[in-house]
Amino acid sequence: MKRRITILLIIVTAFLVQSTILPGLQFASVGPNLLVIVTASFGFMRGRKEGMAVGFTAGLFFDLFWGTSLGFHMLLFSVIGYMNGSFQKLYYDEDIKLPLVLIGSSEFFYGVATCFFIYVLKGDFDFLNHLVHIIIPELVYTILATLILYQIILHVNKRLEAEEQRSASKFV
């Protein structure tokens, strides 16, 4: 139960920072996507189910406050969490390369999917313009933000796992 509340607080905090502080820190009118970082991180740290649950919750916040339709971002973030959960067996705490690659890939997938489903299906076929001016700058900014936010998420996850192991050993 403590893990769920902590993860919900992380999602809400990332959402609030992304919606209040980061708009003032945008570069080239794009900012990092903290919700992708949180979703992907919990996906490869905790597995498919938790990645999907975190993605669903992050997508729900996104859809309720920023989205034009309920469900699109919930599905997209759930897929991102599930895909990253597939790499749980390859994940090691000490190695930052895999998280950077997975979060970068998740951000690229998110950018291409949103561009396709939101812009291209509405008749805006200028994908290269979106790629150069929105997707790639947001990808770079998200990777830079990952270097900071991932360390925080990793620390919280380690503390939660240590507490879970201590409480499990009391019952054995």
C-alpha positions as CSV (number, residue, x, y, z in Angstrom):
1,M,0.0,0.0,0.0
2,K,2.9,2.4,0.8
3,R,4.4,1.7,-2.6
4,R,1.1,2.6,-4.4
5,I,0.7,5.9,-2.4
6,T,4.4,6.8,-3.1
7,I,4.1,6.1,-6.8
8,L,0.9,8.1,-7.0
9,L,2.7,11.0,-5.2
10,I,5.6,10.8,-7.7
11,I,3.1,10.8,-10.7
12,V,1.2,13.8,-9.2
13,T,4.5,15.7,-8.5
14,A,5.8,15.0,-12.0
15,F,2.5,16.2,-13.4
16,L,2.4,19.3,-11.3
17,V,6.1,20.2,-12.1
18,Q,5.4,19.6,-15.8
19,S,2.3,21.7,-15.9
20,T,3.5,24.6,-13.6
21,I,7.3,25.0,-13.5
22,L,8.5,23.6,-16.8
23,P,6.4,25.8,-19.2
24,G,8.7,28.7,-17.9
25,L,11.8,26.6,-18.7
26,Q,10.9,25.6,-22.2
27,F,13.5,25.8,-24.9
28,A,12.4,26.2,-28.5
29,S,8.8,26.0,-27.2
30,V,9.3,22.3,-26.0
31,G,10.0,20.9,-22.6
32,P,10.8,17.5,-21.1
33,N,8.0,14.9,-20.7
34,L,8.4,13.9,-17.0
35,L,5.4,11.6,-17.2
36,V,7.2,9.5,-19.9
37,I,10.3,9.4,-17.6
38,V,8.2,8.2,-14.6
39,T,6.2,5.6,-16.6
40,A,9.3,4.2,-18.4
41,S,11.3,4.1,-15.2
42,F,8.8,2.2,-13.2
43,G,8.2,-0.1,-16.1
44,F,11.8,-1.4,-16.4
45,M,12.3,-1.2,-12.6
46,R,9.2,-3.1,-11.6
47,G,7.9,-5.0,-14.6
48,R,5.0,-4.9,-17.1
49,K,2.1,-4.8,-14.7
50,E,3.4,-1.9,-12.6
51,G,4.6,-0.1,-15.8
52,M,1.1,-0.4,-17.2
53,A,-0.5,0.8,-14.0
54,V,1.8,3.8,-13.7
55,G,1.3,4.5,-17.4
56,F,-2.5,4.3,-17.1
57,T,-2.5,6.7,-14.1
58,A,-0.1,9.2,-15.8
59,G,-2.1,9.0,-19.0
60,L,-5.3,9.6,-17.0
61,F,-3.9,12.8,-15.5
62,F,-2.7,13.9,-18.9
63,D,-6.0,13.2,-20.6
64,L,-8.1,14.9,-17.8
65,F,-6.1,18.1,-17.7
66,W,-4.4,18.5,-21.2
67,G,-6.0,16.0,-23.5
68,T,-8.7,16.6,-26.1
69,S,-10.1,13.1,-25.7
70,L,-10.2,10.7,-22.7
71,G,-8.3,7.5,-23.3
72,F,-5.7,8.4,-25.9
73,H,-2.8,9.2,-23.5
74,M,-4.0,6.5,-21.0
75,L,-3.5,3.9,-23.8
76,L,-0.3,5.4,-25.0
77,F,1.4,5.7,-21.6
78,S,0.1,2.1,-20.7
79,V,1.8,0.8,-23.8
80,I,5.0,2.7,-22.9
81,G,4.9,1.2,-19.4
82,Y,4.3,-2.3,-20.7
83,M,7.0,-2.1,-23.3
84,N,9.6,-0.9,-20.8
85,G,8.5,-3.6,-18.4
86,S,9.6,-6.2,-20.9
87,F,13.2,-5.1,-20.1
88,Q,13.0,-5.7,-16.4
89,K,15.3,-8.7,-16.6
90,L,18.0,-6.7,-18.4
91,Y,17.8,-3.8,-15.9
92,Y,20.6,-3.2,-13.3
93,D,20.5,-0.3,-10.9
94,E,24.1,0.7,-11.5
95,D,23.9,1.0,-15.3
96,I,22.4,4.3,-16.6
97,K,22.8,3.4,-20.3
98,L,19.8,1.1,-20.5
99,P,17.4,3.6,-18.8
100,L,18.6,6.4,-21.0
101,V,18.1,4.3,-24.2
102,L,14.6,3.0,-23.0
103,I,13.4,6.5,-21.9
104,G,14.7,8.0,-25.1
105,S,13.0,5.3,-27.2
106,S,9.8,5.8,-25.2
107,E,9.9,9.5,-25.8
108,F,10.5,9.0,-29.5
109,F,7.6,6.5,-29.7
110,Y,5.4,9.0,-27.7
111,G,6.3,11.9,-30.1
112,V,5.7,9.9,-33.3
113,A,2.5,8.4,-32.0
114,T,1.0,11.7,-30.9
115,C,2.2,13.4,-34.1
116,F,0.5,10.7,-36.2
117,F,-2.7,10.4,-34.3
118,I,-3.2,14.0,-33.4
119,Y,-1.8,15.9,-36.5
120,V,-1.6,13.5,-39.4
121,L,-5.1,12.1,-39.1
122,K,-6.4,15.7,-39.0
123,G,-4.8,16.4,-42.3
124,D,-1.5,18.0,-41.2
125,F,1.0,15.9,-43.2
126,D,4.1,17.8,-42.3
127,F,5.8,15.0,-40.3
128,L,9.3,16.2,-41.0
129,N,8.5,19.6,-39.5
130,H,7.1,18.0,-36.4
131,L,10.1,15.7,-36.2
132,V,12.7,18.5,-36.4
133,H,10.9,21.1,-34.4
134,I,9.0,19.2,-31.8
135,I,9.9,15.5,-31.5
136,I,13.7,15.7,-31.5
137,P,14.1,18.8,-29.3
138,E,11.6,17.2,-26.8
139,L,13.6,14.0,-27.0
140,V,16.9,15.7,-26.1
141,Y,15.3,17.7,-23.3
142,T,13.7,14.6,-21.9
143,I,17.0,12.7,-21.9
144,L,18.6,15.6,-20.1
145,A,15.8,15.7,-17.5
146,T,16.2,11.9,-17.2
147,L,19.7,12.3,-15.8
148,I,18.2,14.1,-12.8
149,L,14.7,12.6,-12.3
150,Y,15.9,9.0,-12.9
151,Q,18.3,9.2,-9.9
152,I,15.4,10.4,-7.7
153,I,13.1,7.6,-8.8
154,L,15.9,5.0,-8.4
155,H,16.5,6.2,-4.8
156,V,12.8,6.1,-3.9
157,N,12.5,2.6,-5.5
158,K,15.5,1.3,-3.6
159,R,14.1,2.6,-0.3
160,L,10.7,1.0,-1.0
161,E,12.3,-2.3,-1.9
162,A,14.4,-2.2,1.3
163,E,11.3,-1.5,3.4
164,E,9.4,-4.3,1.7
165,Q,12.2,-6.8,2.3
166,R,12.4,-5.8,6.0
167,S,8.7,-6.1,6.5
168,A,8.7,-9.5,4.6
169,S,11.5,-10.8,6.8
170,K,9.5,-10.0,9.9
171,F,6.7,-12.4,8.9
172,V,9.1,-15.3,8.0
